Amino acid sequence: MHVRLISLKEMEINYERTVSVLNENGNVNANLFVGYNNSIQVKAVSAEIYNKSGELIKKIKKKDFLDVSAVDGGTLYSDSRVLYTGYLPVEYPYTVKFSYQLKTNNTGTVPSWSFIDNFLVSTEVSKYSIEYLDPSLKPIILEKNLEDFPIVKKSLENGVSYQAKNIAAFKDESLRPSEHKIFPQLVVSPVNFYYEGYSANIKNWKDLGNWMNSNLLKDQDRLDPATVSNIKKLVQGLDDDLQIAKKIYEYVQQNTRYISVQIGIGGLKPISAIEVDRLKYGDCKGLANYTKALLNAVGVQSYYVHVEAGSDKVDFEPEVASLNQGNHVILAVPYEGEYFWIDCTSQVHPFGFLGDFTDDRKVLIMKSDGGEIAHTASYINEENLQRTTGYFELDEEGGFDGNVQIETKGIQYDQHFWLQRGTKTEIEKYYKNYWSNIDNLFIEQFEFNNDKEDVVFNENVSIKSAKYAIKSDNRLVFVANAFNNPQQVPRRYRNRKFPLEVSRGYLDEDEFRIIIPNNYGIESLPDSAHLETKFGSYSISFESKDDGILVKRRILIEKGTYPNSDYSSYRSFRRNISKLDNSKIVIIKKS
């Protein structure tokens, strides 16, 4: 890719990619498409296909590309489109050469660059260069993870270039850090730029926050007087800012819905609060701005926040301020020295609970005096609790009746509370998968309690199995841990490349009784065990009681990043847990 910053209002992007696809699994990496919108023109695009002998077999011109919308049904307004073409190979390998040229008057988002396309894709040559015809257009370039790769940087007369050669393909590995932490990439941040009608001079996040406030957020939080009056009535009698904020958040959840808007400056500028109030819908920007306006109307402070959302935790880079960072907007409500974070697009999450979509990462807060990098709430180790209690009563044929109560908090709450909205079929399918270690499982009954105030989800499930224990003569043999036995042994790698990362950690505490038939006694109980490692701890115990057996289990997996050499030790730890979780009890019929 070669980027030319011609002037404050003109940027040209020239891109060329040649890739050899060795088998059908590589077809997804042909990538024969280019996106554009009302502000980005595709001046040229073409593709050439070569067979395994290097002979040109197909040439695809711009007129042969299909032109389609780039959005799905969840987007109401968007000018994002894609030119694309497909190729159905008749033999492998084949090679695709693809190129395009873009022109735009927006210079505020300069393309960044990754030197590795994907896992299982090797790099022969990868080159990125940027040219600025005016020295004032020189951007800031953050170089990430370049030190361990063969990448050469060269200064140009009016720019800079980077080139990587001969990077062998990487296989993906479980429990690795996210790609932005391990692959080499460039984050490009323009200082002087023009974006959708607004000029800017941005040297840091404070500047960017001031630019947002002065341009894109200015006057967008106005409300009709009637709406202000209604909101004041809604919170009448409440004198605590946090309780007022909760009440208004619930109001927004009940009275609006999320829908995406991505036209021009709409990718960054929220719809006005008046418009969201009238239409009762908005995107993340519009709903956050609307909620902020409602809070402001009753005297409660809140801040508009840009965040990079997703299950991978991606931080804003503190030293490089750019519009390229961030794909979502939330709110921060300050209260007694801390922030309560709320996602105004969610109609189901409790106030102040983010879940794994935006937790534990650096974000940009727009304050009155400019932008500020802050860190969202994190859910770490014991905070991600699952507590399981219950019992199962065996019959002489090996079947059982049982009841299980599961309490979840933190990220484990986030993984369970959706059950309250599930259909009976979905819920039964979930539990049969969750307890896949129990054969012939029947879900008799279930009930849920979602405590949004304390952010705790409780499940009460009655289950039955026609045959859980194995009958052998006058004995019954069964696995003691019936209710939390996931058998999570990480995959084995002969030559692990990447570090091991546990991004959040969790705690499971289990206690349940096993009631055995009256005419049976305990012949064999497993030994209790305790494991202690740098990754966490595990314990399980078995205790004989008058009517049966009491099983207690506790597993704590701790957040952390460890060298790849520790992976085998972690895998051994999980393998031992799996083995202990499968400990068997033998009961025998009394003579």
N, C-alpha and C positions, 0 to 999 in steps of 0.2 A: 504494500500500500504506500502510495505517495500522496501526501496532503500538501496542498498549496494554499496558504493564507495570502490571497492576492491583495485584499484591502479589508477594512473593518467590516464591510458588508458583502464580501465575496470570498467563498472558499470552494476549491475544486478538489475532488477525491478521485484518484485513479487506483484501481484495484485489479490485480491479476492473480489467479490461483490455478495451479495445475496439480491434479491429484490422480494417482494411479490406484484403482480399486482392485484388490486382489481376489475378493470373493463376495458373495451376496451380503455378508454382514457389513461390508464397507459401503454399500450403496447409499446409506444415510449420510455419508460424509462427502457425497458429490456436491451437495449444496449449490444447486443451480438456481439461485434466486437472489433478488436484490429488492430492498424495501425503499419506498419513497412516500412523500406526502405533498401537500400544497406548497411547502417551502423548499422541497428538495426535488430537483429535476434529474431524471435519468437521461443524460446526453447520449450515452452509447451503452449497449450491452450485447454480448455475443458469447457463444460457446462452440467449442470444437470437440469432437469425439474421435479418439484414436484407438485402433485395435492393438492386440498384444505385440504386433510387429512394428508398431509405431506409425502405421498408415492412417491417414485421415479418412474416416468413413462417414462422418456427418458434420455439417456446419449449420449452426442455428443462429439466425439473425434476429434483430430486435423485434421485427414484425411477427416472428414465430413464437415469441414468448406470450404466455397467458397473463392477463392483467386482472387480479382479483383483490378483494378486500382482505386486509391483514388481521381482521378481528372476528370474534365469535359473537354469539347472540347475547352475551352479557354486556356488550358495548352499545350504547344508544347512538352516540355521535363519534365518528372518527374519520379522519382523512387518510389514515395509514393504509397503504396498498402495497402489493407485492407483484413484481414481474418474475415469473418462474417458468421453467421448462423441465420436463422429465426425460429420462432416457431409460429404456428397458433393454438391458444388455442381453446379447445372445451368447456371449462367451466372456470368460475372465482370463487374464486381467484385461481391463480397458483403462484408458486415460482420458480425463476431461480437462480441457483448458477453458477457463471461464474468466471473463473480464467485464468491467463496467467503468463508466465515468459519471460522477455526480457533480452537480453544481448547486450551491445554496447561498442565500444571502444571510443565513444564520451562522455566525462564527462562534457561538457560545458553547456548542457541544462538539468538540473535536474528537474524532474516533480514537479510542484507545486500542491497544494491541496485545494479543497473546501469541507467543511463539509456538505454542502447542495447541493444535486444534481440538484434540479429544484423546481419550484413552484408545489404545490400539491403532493410533495414527502416528507414524514417524514423520520427522521433518528433515527433508534434504536441505532446503534453504527457506528461510523466512526473513523478510526484510521489511522494515518500516522506516519511512523517512518523512520529515516535515520541513517545509520551506516557508519562510515568512519574508515577503518582499519589503515590508516595513519593519524595522527593528522593534517598534512599539507593539507589534503583534506577536512577539516571541512568547510562547507559552511556558508554563512550568511543567516539567515532565517528572513524574515519580517512577523510579525504576524498582520493580518488585521482584524479588527472588531471582535476580540475574546472576548472582555470584557463583552458583553451582552449575551453570550452563555455558556452552561455548558461544557467547554472544559478544560481538565486537561493535563498539560505538565509535563513530567518526564524526568530526565536526565538518560542516559544509560552510560555504561562503555565507549563506543566509539560512542556516538551519542545522539539522543534525540527522544522522541515520544510524540505525541499529540493524545488525545482521546476525542471524543464528545459522549454524550449519550442523548437519549430521546429529540430530537428536533422535536417538532410538525410541521406538514406541514404548509406552508404559502400559502395563496391565493394571486395571483397577483393583483396589484392595479395600476390604471392609475395615471400618473403624479408622479410616485415614482422616487427616485434616481436609477441609474443603479445598477445592482447586485453587482458590485465590491465595491460599497460604503456601502452596507447593509448586505451582507452575510459574514460569517467568512471564511477566507482563509489564506493560507501560500504561500508566494512567496520565492522560494529557489534560492539562487545565489551562485554558486561555486566560490571560490577564485583562487585556482590552478586547472587548468583543461587542457584537450587536446580536440581539436575539428577539425576533418577532416584534420589532418596533421599539425596542429598548436598548440603549447603549449602556455599557458598564465598564467599570475599572475595578477588578476584583483581585486583591492580593492575598486575602485570607478569609476565613469563615466569618469573621466580624463584618467585613465588607459585603460578603454575599448576603448575610442576613439583612443588612441595611438596604441593599439593593432590592431584595424581596419585599421588605416593608414599604419602601418608597414607591415601588412600581407595581408588582403583581398582587400584593395583599392590600394595598391602599384602597380604602373606602369599600372593600368587598364585604365588610362585616356590618353594614347598615341593615336595620330591620324596620319594618312598618311599625308605627306607634301601637297599633292594635295588637300585634304579636308581642311587643314588649309588655303591654298591659296584661295579656293572658299569661305570660311566663311569670310575671311578678305574682299573680294570683296563685299560680301553680305551687310556688315555693313559700307562700305566705305561712307564717308561723315557724318556719325553720330559720335558726339564727347561726348555724354552724356551716361554714363554707363547704366542708366536705359533704355534708348531708345534702346541701343545695346542689352541689355538682352531681351527686348520685341521682337525685331526682330528675335533673335535666337530662342526664345521660339516658335514663330509662325512658324519658319522653321522646328523645331522638330515636331510640331503638324501636319504640312502638309506633312512631308516626312517620318514619322515613324508610327508604330502602336504597340499597346500593346499586348503581349502574355506572359503567365507565364512560368517561367523556375524554376524547383525545384528539381535539382539532387544534392545530397550530399551537398558540400559546396556552391552549387548554391542557397541554401536557404538563404545564407548570403552574398556571394561574387558576385558582378555584372559581367556580361559579359563585355569583354573589349570594349572600345569605338570604336576601329577599327572594331570589329566584328559587332556591332550594325550599324555602318556606312555602312558596306557592305551589311548586310541583310535587313536593314530598319525596323527591329522590335526588341523588347526587353521587358523584364519585368520591374517592377517599379525600380529595382536596376540598370538594364542596361540602361534604358532611362534617369534616373537621372544622372548616371555617364557620359553618353554620352553628355548630355546637359552641365554638368559641364565642360567637356573637351572642348566643343565648346566655352563656355564662356572664359575659361582660354586661349584659342588660340588667343583671341582678347583682352586679358588683363582685363577681368571683373572677379572679385572675386565671388565665390559662395561656399556653403557648402553642403555636403551630410548629409541628416537628416533621422534618424529613428523615426517613429511615429506609435502609435497604432491607426489605422484608423477604422472608423465606426461611425454610427449616435450617439452612446453613446460616451460621452467624457471620455476617459480613459487616465490618466496621466502616464508618466514614474515616477517611484518612486525615488525621488532624493537621498535617502539614500541607495538604493540597486541597484547595477549595474549588470545586467544579460542579457544574449543573449535571454532569454525567452520573454523579453519585446519588443514590436514593431512587426508589421506585414506588414509595408509598408515603402516606401522610397520616400521622396520629396526633394526639394532643397530650400535653403535659400539664397537670394541675398541681401547682405548688401548694403545700400544706404542712405547716409546722416543720419546716426545714427539709422536707423531702418531696419528691415528685410522685404523683399518682398518674400512671400512664393509661390512656384509654384509646381504643380503636373504634372510631365512630362508624365504621362500615359493618361492624358485627352487631347482629340483632340478638345474639345469644350469650356472649361472654359477659361475666360479671364486671362491674366497675373496678378499674384498677388492675385487671388481670389480662396480660398480653398473650400468654401461651407461647408456643415455640415459633410463632410467626415473626415476632419482633422483639423477643427477649434478649437480654444480655449482649448488647452491642452498642457501639458508639453511634450517636445520631446528631443531627443538627437542629438546635432549638432557635426559633426566631424570637428574639427578645427586642424590647423597644430600642436598646442601644446597639443592636446588631446580632449577628449569629454567634452561637456558642455550642461547642461540642460537649455533649453530656452522655451518660450511659444509662440505658434502660434497665428496668428491674430484671434480676436474674433469679433463676430457680435452680438451686444447686444442692446436690447430694440429698441430705435428709429432708429438705423442703419438698422433694418429689416423692411423697410417701404413698405407699399402698399398704393398707392393713387388712388382712384377710382373717376372718374368724368363722367358725362353723363346726359342723359335725356330719358324719355319715354313719348309718346303722346298717351293718351287714346282715344278710340272711344266710341260711345254711347252703344255699345254692350259689352264693358268691355275688348276688346282686346287692344293691343298697338303695336306701332312701337318704337324702341329705339336704342340708340347708347351708347356704354360704352368704355371709355378709362381707362386702368389700367396700372399704372407705379409701378414697383417693384425694390427694392434694397436689398442688404444683402442676408440673407437666403431666403427671399421671392423671390428675383431674382432667386436663385438656384431652387426654386420650380416651377418657371414659364418658364424660358428661353428655356426649352426643347421643348416648343410648336413650335418653329421655325423649328424644325426638324421633327415634327409629320406629319402624313398623314391627309388628310381631314377628314377621318372617325374617327381617333383618336382625332383630335381637336374638332370635333362636339360632340363626346361622352364626352370629358372632360368638355366642357361648359354646356352640359345638366346635368351633375352631379354637377358641380359647382353652377349652378342656378337651382337646383332641386326644389326650392321653387316656380318656375314659371311653371305653367302647360301649356301644348301645346306650348312649346318653339320651335322656328325655328331659326337656325343660318343662317342668310342671307349672311353675308360676314365677313371676318376677315383679318387683316394685322398686321404684327409684325415688330418692329425695335429693334435690339439687339445692344446697344451701349457698346461695349467691353472696350472702353477706360475709360468711367466713371462707367462701370458695372451697367447699367440701362436697364431694359427690358420694352418695351412699347407694349401694345396690343390695337388694335382698332377694336371693334366688333359691327356689326349691328345685332340686334335681333328683333324677332317679336313673339307675343303671340296672339293666337286666342281668349283666354279668361283668363284674369288675374284678373280683378275686378268681384265681384259678383253683379249681377243686381237684385235689389229688388224694384218692382214698378218703381218709378221715381228716384231711387237712385242707385249709384254705390259705393260699399264698397271694399276697397283694402288695402293691407299692403303697407305702405309708403316706407319701405326699401326693394327694389326689388333686388338691385345689390350686396349687401354684407351682407347676412343674413344666416350665417352658422349654427345657433342654436346649439352651442357647450356647452352643459351643461354636466359637468363631472358626471360620474356614482356615485351613492350614495352607501356609505359603512356604515353598521350598527356599526362596530367597526374597524375603520381605524387603521392599524398597522404602516405603513411606513410614513416617512415625505413626505411633498408635495414639489416637485421640478419643477420649471420653468427654463429650462436649457438655454434659450436664450432671450426670450421676443420678442415683436414686436409692431409695431405701424401701425394702419390702419386709414387713413383719407379719408372720403367720402363726396362728394358733388354732388348732382344731382337735376335736375328740373323735375317736373311732370307737363305736359301740359294737361289740362282738356278740354273737348269739349266746344265750344263757348257758347252753350246754357245751360251750367251747372254752378252752383256756389258751393262754399264750405259751407257745412252745419256743419261739425265737424272736427277740427284739434286736434291731440293729444297734450298734454302738453309737453313742452321741459323738459329735465331731465339731471341731472349731478350726477355721482356717483364717490366718491373718497375713495379708500381703500389702504391698505399696498401693495396689489397685483398690483395696477395700477388704471387707471381711465377710465371713459366712459362718453360721452355726446352725446346728440342728440337734434336737434332743427328742428322746422317746421315753415316756414314763408310764409305767403300768398303773392303772386305776381300777377301782372296784368293778366298773362296768365295761372296761376296755383300756384304751391307750390315749394318752395326751401327747400330741406332736407340736413342738415349737420350732420355728424356723425364722432366721433373720439373715438378710443379705444386704450389704451396703456396697455399692459400686461408686467410687469417688471420681469426681471430675479431675481430668489431668491430661497432659500431653507427655508422651514417653518416647524414647528413641526406638527405632525399629527393632533393635536387639532385645527389647523387653517384650515383644509381641508373643514370643513362644512361652514366656513365663505367664503372661496374661491368659493365653489360650489354655495352658496347663491348669491354671486356677479355675477357669470356667469348666474345664473338663472334669475336674474333681468335684465341682459343685453339681454337675449333671449326674455324676456317679452317685453322690450322696443323696441327691433328690430321688434317685431310683431305688433307694434302700427298701428292702422287702421285709415284711412281717409275716410270720408263720403262726397260725393258730390251729389247735388240734381239738378234735371232738373228745369230750370226756368219756371215759369208759363207764 
